[in-house]
Amino acid sequence: MHNYRAIHSEKANPYKIHFDMRKLLTLAMLVPLLLSCKGEGDQANNVEDVSAKIDTTQLLVANIQKCSKLYAAEVKVHKIVTHADQASLKGSILGQDFNINLPVGERKIAIPIDATLKGYIDFGKFTAEDVFYDEGKVEITLPDPEVALTSSKINHDEISSYVAFFRSNFTDEELARYEQQGRASILKSVPELGIEERTRQSAARTLVPIITQLGFDEQDITITFRKGFTSKSMRVTDDTNKAGK
């Protein structure tokens, strides 16, 4: 009898097992539910963050595009164009070319040209892809700066020339051609004038107040050009013949 009771006492209680299984099933159902609630909250926060960034970006782009074409730098250039020529006789005899200087003297001229170059940024080319956020900071990538020659003028009172007695004087057509050569030389020298950095600094002074109005601190704003941009990448045009310049 004692042995039987001892053996019987070691058997599992079926009601206890059933009760434990109910607790386990309840816990198994609650865990996914709790995890799903947490995930939905995180997803909602992420959606709100993305939505806020989109709204801020759209507003930022719209405000910057209002700047349209921002003339951000101006450079005055004084250049002296020189020219000298010798009267010569050119031709060909029996298939042989010849060029003989004639003993009638030479002509020389020095033409002073005053020109104005303007560096500008066309914010019509600015898009949301040019805005980058990182931990509360914002980086603005500017469209490539461009440079226009907006005016050029010959100072006729300061032209110096020498024309030999047997030579004809310089014509207005020749002076206009030399001025054109001078303008081309000025445009070629643009990469050496540092206009792109002046343009960036001026653009930054214009844009920073616009960006701070959207809640960014000035020290968290970076204004830069695209990677790979150099002064030689700038588009340079001669706008001296355009109306209104």
C-alpha positions as a Markdown table, in Angstrom:
| # | Residue | x | y | z |
|---|---|---|---|---|
| 1 | Met | 0.0 | 0.0 | 0.0 |
| 2 | His | 2.8 | 2.4 | 0.9 |
| 3 | Asn | 4.6 | 1.7 | -2.4 |
| 4 | Tyr | 1.4 | 2.3 | -4.4 |
| 5 | Arg | 0.7 | 5.7 | -2.8 |
| 6 | Ala | 4.3 | 6.7 | -3.3 |
| 7 | Ile | 4.1 | 5.8 | -7.0 |
| 8 | His | 0.7 | 7.5 | -7.3 |
| 9 | Ser | 2.0 | 10.7 | -5.7 |
| 10 | Glu | 4.7 | 11.1 | -8.3 |
| 11 | Lys | 2.2 | 11.2 | -11.2 |
| 12 | Ala | 1.6 | 14.7 | -12.8 |
| 13 | Asn | -1.6 | 16.6 | -12.0 |
| 14 | Pro | -3.5 | 16.8 | -15.3 |
| 15 | Tyr | -5.3 | 20.0 | -14.1 |
| 16 | Lys | -2.0 | 21.8 | -13.4 |
| 17 | Ile | -0.6 | 20.9 | -16.8 |
| 18 | His | -3.8 | 22.2 | -18.5 |
| 19 | Phe | -3.5 | 25.4 | -16.5 |
| 20 | Asp | 0.2 | 25.9 | -17.5 |
| 21 | Met | -0.6 | 25.4 | -21.1 |
| 22 | Arg | -3.3 | 28.0 | -21.0 |
| 23 | Lys | -0.8 | 30.6 | -19.6 |
| 24 | Leu | 1.7 | 29.7 | -22.2 |
| 25 | Leu | -0.8 | 30.0 | -25.0 |
| 26 | Thr | -2.0 | 33.4 | -23.6 |
| 27 | Leu | 1.6 | 34.7 | -23.4 |
| 28 | Ala | 2.4 | 33.4 | -27.0 |
| 29 | Met | -0.6 | 35.4 | -28.3 |
| 30 | Leu | 0.4 | 38.6 | -26.4 |
| 31 | Val | 4.0 | 38.8 | -27.5 |
| 32 | Pro | 3.3 | 39.3 | -31.2 |
| 33 | Leu | 0.6 | 41.8 | -30.4 |
| 34 | Leu | 2.9 | 43.8 | -28.2 |
| 35 | Leu | 5.6 | 43.7 | -30.9 |
| 36 | Ser | 3.2 | 44.7 | -33.6 |
| 37 | Cys | 2.0 | 47.7 | -31.5 |
| 38 | Lys | 5.7 | 48.8 | -31.0 |
| 39 | Gly | 6.4 | 48.4 | -34.7 |
| 40 | Glu | 3.4 | 50.5 | -35.7 |
| 41 | Gly | 4.5 | 53.3 | -33.4 |
| 42 | Asp | 8.0 | 53.3 | -34.9 |
| 43 | Gln | 6.6 | 53.2 | -38.4 |
| 44 | Ala | 4.3 | 56.1 | -37.6 |
| 45 | Asn | 7.2 | 58.1 | -36.2 |
| 46 | Asn | 9.3 | 57.3 | -39.3 |
| 47 | Val | 6.4 | 58.4 | -41.6 |
| 48 | Glu | 6.1 | 61.6 | -39.7 |
| 49 | Asp | 9.8 | 62.3 | -39.9 |
| 50 | Val | 9.9 | 61.6 | -43.7 |
| 51 | Ser | 6.8 | 63.7 | -44.2 |
| 52 | Ala | 8.3 | 66.6 | -42.2 |
| 53 | Lys | 11.5 | 66.4 | -44.3 |
| 54 | Ile | 9.5 | 66.4 | -47.5 |
| 55 | Asp | 7.5 | 69.4 | -46.4 |
| 56 | Thr | 10.6 | 71.3 | -45.3 |
| 57 | Thr | 12.5 | 70.4 | -48.5 |
| 58 | Gln | 9.6 | 71.6 | -50.7 |
| 59 | Leu | 9.3 | 74.9 | -48.8 |
| 60 | Leu | 13.1 | 75.3 | -48.9 |
| 61 | Val | 13.3 | 74.7 | -52.7 |
| 62 | Ala | 10.4 | 77.0 | -53.4 |
| 63 | Asn | 12.0 | 79.9 | -51.4 |
| 64 | Ile | 15.4 | 79.4 | -53.0 |
| 65 | Gln | 14.0 | 79.2 | -56.5 |
| 66 | Lys | 12.4 | 82.7 | -55.9 |
| 67 | Cys | 15.9 | 84.1 | -56.0 |
| 68 | Ser | 15.8 | 83.3 | -59.8 |
| 69 | Lys | 19.1 | 84.4 | -61.4 |
| 70 | Leu | 21.2 | 85.7 | -58.5 |
| 71 | Tyr | 24.1 | 88.0 | -59.7 |
| 72 | Ala | 26.4 | 87.3 | -56.8 |
| 73 | Ala | 29.8 | 88.7 | -57.9 |
| 74 | Glu | 31.1 | 91.5 | -60.1 |
| 75 | Val | 34.6 | 92.0 | -61.4 |
| 76 | Lys | 36.0 | 95.0 | -63.2 |
| 77 | Val | 38.8 | 94.1 | -65.7 |
| 78 | His | 41.2 | 96.6 | -67.4 |
| 79 | Lys | 43.0 | 95.1 | -70.3 |
| 80 | Ile | 45.3 | 96.6 | -72.9 |
| 81 | Val | 45.2 | 94.9 | -76.3 |
| 82 | Thr | 48.2 | 95.4 | -78.5 |
| 83 | His | 48.7 | 94.8 | -82.2 |
| 84 | Ala | 51.6 | 95.4 | -84.6 |
| 85 | Asp | 51.9 | 94.6 | -88.3 |
| 86 | Gln | 54.4 | 95.0 | -91.1 |
| 87 | Ala | 53.3 | 95.7 | -94.7 |
| 88 | Ser | 54.2 | 92.7 | -96.8 |
| 89 | Leu | 53.7 | 91.2 | -100.2 |
| 90 | Lys | 52.3 | 87.7 | -100.2 |
| 91 | Gly | 51.8 | 85.4 | -103.2 |
| 92 | Ser | 52.8 | 82.3 | -105.0 |
| 93 | Ile | 55.0 | 81.7 | -108.0 |
| 94 | Leu | 55.2 | 78.3 | -109.7 |
| 95 | Gly | 53.7 | 76.7 | -106.7 |
| 96 | Gln | 56.0 | 78.4 | -104.2 |
| 97 | Asp | 54.5 | 80.7 | -101.6 |
| 98 | Phe | 56.4 | 83.9 | -100.7 |
| 99 | Asn | 55.9 | 86.6 | -98.0 |
| 100 | Ile | 58.1 | 89.7 | -98.4 |
| 101 | Asn | 58.2 | 92.6 | -96.0 |
| 102 | Leu | 57.9 | 95.9 | -97.7 |
| 103 | Pro | 60.2 | 98.8 | -96.7 |
| 104 | Val | 57.3 | 101.1 | -95.9 |
| 105 | Gly | 57.3 | 100.8 | -92.1 |
| 106 | Glu | 55.0 | 99.2 | -89.6 |
| 107 | Arg | 52.0 | 100.0 | -87.5 |
| 108 | Lys | 51.5 | 99.6 | -83.8 |
| 109 | Ile | 48.6 | 100.2 | -81.5 |
| 110 | Ala | 47.7 | 99.7 | -77.8 |
| 111 | Ile | 43.9 | 99.7 | -77.0 |
| 112 | Pro | 42.7 | 99.9 | -73.4 |
| 113 | Ile | 39.5 | 98.0 | -72.7 |
| 114 | Asp | 37.4 | 98.3 | -69.6 |
| 115 | Ala | 35.1 | 95.3 | -69.1 |
| 116 | Thr | 32.6 | 94.1 | -66.5 |
| 117 | Leu | 32.2 | 90.4 | -65.6 |
| 118 | Lys | 29.3 | 89.2 | -63.4 |
| 119 | Gly | 29.2 | 85.8 | -61.7 |
| 120 | Tyr | 25.7 | 84.5 | -61.1 |
| 121 | Ile | 23.7 | 81.4 | -60.1 |
| 122 | Asp | 20.6 | 80.3 | -61.9 |
| 123 | Phe | 18.4 | 79.0 | -59.1 |
| 124 | Gly | 15.8 | 77.9 | -61.6 |
| 125 | Lys | 18.1 | 74.8 | -61.8 |
| 126 | Phe | 17.9 | 74.2 | -58.0 |
| 127 | Thr | 15.9 | 71.0 | -57.1 |
| 128 | Ala | 15.2 | 68.9 | -54.0 |
| 129 | Glu | 18.1 | 66.6 | -54.9 |
| 130 | Asp | 20.4 | 69.5 | -54.0 |
| 131 | Val | 19.2 | 69.4 | -50.3 |
| 132 | Phe | 20.8 | 66.9 | -47.9 |
| 133 | Tyr | 20.0 | 66.4 | -44.2 |
| 134 | Asp | 22.1 | 64.8 | -41.6 |
| 135 | Glu | 21.3 | 64.8 | -37.8 |
| 136 | Gly | 19.7 | 68.3 | -37.7 |
| 137 | Lys | 22.1 | 69.8 | -40.2 |
| 138 | Val | 21.4 | 70.7 | -43.8 |
| 139 | Glu | 23.8 | 70.9 | -46.8 |
| 140 | Ile | 22.8 | 72.9 | -49.9 |
| 141 | Thr | 24.6 | 72.1 | -53.2 |
| 142 | Leu | 24.4 | 75.1 | -55.4 |
| 143 | Pro | 23.9 | 74.9 | -59.2 |
| 144 | Asp | 27.2 | 75.5 | -61.1 |
| 145 | Pro | 28.0 | 79.3 | -61.2 |
| 146 | Glu | 28.1 | 81.0 | -64.5 |
| 147 | Val | 29.9 | 84.1 | -65.7 |
| 148 | Ala | 28.8 | 86.7 | -68.2 |
| 149 | Leu | 30.7 | 89.5 | -69.8 |
| 150 | Thr | 28.1 | 92.2 | -69.5 |
| 151 | Ser | 29.9 | 95.2 | -70.8 |
| 152 | Ser | 33.1 | 96.3 | -72.5 |
| 153 | Lys | 34.3 | 99.7 | -73.7 |
| 154 | Ile | 37.3 | 101.1 | -75.4 |
| 155 | Asn | 38.7 | 104.2 | -73.8 |
| 156 | His | 39.5 | 106.1 | -77.1 |
| 157 | Asp | 41.3 | 108.9 | -75.3 |
| 158 | Glu | 43.9 | 106.5 | -74.1 |
| 159 | Ile | 44.6 | 104.7 | -77.3 |
| 160 | Ser | 48.2 | 105.0 | -78.3 |
| 161 | Ser | 49.4 | 104.1 | -81.8 |
| 162 | Tyr | 52.3 | 104.5 | -84.2 |
| 163 | Val | 51.7 | 104.5 | -88.0 |
| 164 | Ala | 54.6 | 104.8 | -90.4 |
| 165 | Phe | 54.4 | 107.7 | -92.9 |
| 166 | Phe | 53.7 | 105.4 | -95.9 |
| 167 | Arg | 51.1 | 103.3 | -94.0 |
| 168 | Ser | 47.4 | 103.9 | -93.7 |
| 169 | Asn | 45.8 | 104.6 | -90.3 |
| 170 | Phe | 43.8 | 102.0 | -88.3 |
| 171 | Thr | 40.2 | 101.8 | -89.4 |
| 172 | Asp | 37.1 | 101.6 | -87.2 |
| 173 | Glu | 36.6 | 98.0 | -88.5 |
| 174 | Glu | 40.1 | 97.1 | -87.3 |
| 175 | Leu | 39.5 | 98.6 | -83.9 |
| 176 | Ala | 36.3 | 96.7 | -83.5 |
| 177 | Arg | 38.1 | 93.5 | -84.4 |
| 178 | Tyr | 40.8 | 94.1 | -81.9 |
| 179 | Glu | 38.2 | 94.9 | -79.2 |
| 180 | Gln | 36.6 | 91.5 | -80.0 |
| 181 | Gln | 39.9 | 89.8 | -79.6 |
| 182 | Gly | 40.3 | 91.6 | -76.2 |
| 183 | Arg | 36.9 | 90.4 | -75.0 |
| 184 | Ala | 37.8 | 86.8 | -76.0 |
| 185 | Ser | 41.1 | 87.1 | -74.1 |
| 186 | Ile | 39.2 | 88.4 | -71.0 |
| 187 | Leu | 36.7 | 85.5 | -71.1 |
| 188 | Lys | 39.6 | 83.0 | -71.4 |
| 189 | Ser | 41.1 | 84.5 | -68.2 |
| 190 | Val | 38.0 | 84.0 | -66.1 |
| 191 | Pro | 39.1 | 80.8 | -64.3 |
| 192 | Glu | 42.1 | 82.8 | -62.9 |
| 193 | Leu | 40.0 | 85.6 | -61.4 |
| 194 | Gly | 38.4 | 83.7 | -58.5 |
| 195 | Ile | 34.9 | 84.6 | -59.4 |
| 196 | Glu | 33.4 | 81.2 | -58.4 |
| 197 | Glu | 34.4 | 81.6 | -54.7 |
| 198 | Arg | 33.1 | 85.1 | -54.6 |
| 199 | Thr | 29.8 | 83.9 | -56.1 |
| 200 | Arg | 29.6 | 81.0 | -53.5 |
| 201 | Gln | 30.2 | 83.4 | -50.6 |
| 202 | Ser | 27.7 | 85.9 | -51.8 |
| 203 | Ala | 25.1 | 83.2 | -52.5 |
| 204 | Ala | 25.6 | 81.9 | -49.0 |
| 205 | Arg | 24.9 | 85.3 | -47.5 |
| 206 | Thr | 21.7 | 85.4 | -49.4 |
| 207 | Leu | 20.5 | 81.9 | -48.7 |
| 208 | Val | 21.5 | 81.5 | -45.0 |
| 209 | Pro | 18.7 | 83.9 | -43.7 |
| 210 | Ile | 16.2 | 82.0 | -45.8 |
| 211 | Ile | 17.2 | 78.7 | -44.4 |
| 212 | Thr | 17.4 | 79.9 | -40.8 |
| 213 | Gln | 13.7 | 81.0 | -41.1 |
| 214 | Leu | 12.9 | 77.3 | -41.5 |
| 215 | Gly | 14.4 | 76.5 | -38.0 |
| 216 | Phe | 18.0 | 75.6 | -38.8 |
| 217 | Asp | 20.9 | 77.2 | -36.8 |
| 218 | Glu | 23.4 | 79.1 | -38.9 |
| 219 | Gln | 26.3 | 76.9 | -37.8 |
| 220 | Asp | 24.3 | 73.8 | -39.1 |
| 221 | Ile | 24.1 | 75.1 | -42.6 |
| 222 | Thr | 26.7 | 74.3 | -45.3 |
| 223 | Ile | 26.6 | 75.9 | -48.8 |
| 224 | Thr | 28.8 | 74.2 | -51.4 |
| 225 | Phe | 29.3 | 73.4 | -55.0 |
| 226 | Arg | 28.9 | 69.9 | -56.5 |
| 227 | Lys | 31.9 | 67.6 | -56.1 |
| 228 | Gly | 34.2 | 67.7 | -59.1 |
| 229 | Phe | 33.3 | 71.4 | -59.9 |
| 230 | Thr | 36.3 | 73.6 | -60.8 |
| 231 | Ser | 36.6 | 77.1 | -62.1 |
| 232 | Lys | 37.3 | 75.7 | -65.5 |
| 233 | Ser | 33.9 | 74.0 | -65.4 |
| 234 | Met | 32.1 | 77.4 | -65.4 |
| 235 | Arg | 30.0 | 78.4 | -68.4 |
| 236 | Val | 31.3 | 81.8 | -69.7 |
| 237 | Thr | 29.3 | 83.9 | -72.1 |
| 238 | Asp | 29.6 | 87.2 | -73.9 |
| 239 | Asp | 26.4 | 89.1 | -73.2 |
| 240 | Thr | 27.6 | 92.5 | -74.4 |
| 241 | Asn | 25.3 | 92.4 | -77.4 |
| 242 | Lys | 22.2 | 91.5 | -75.4 |
| 243 | Ala | 19.6 | 94.2 | -74.9 |
| 244 | Gly | 19.4 | 95.8 | -71.5 |
| 245 | Lys | 23.0 | 94.9 | -70.6 |
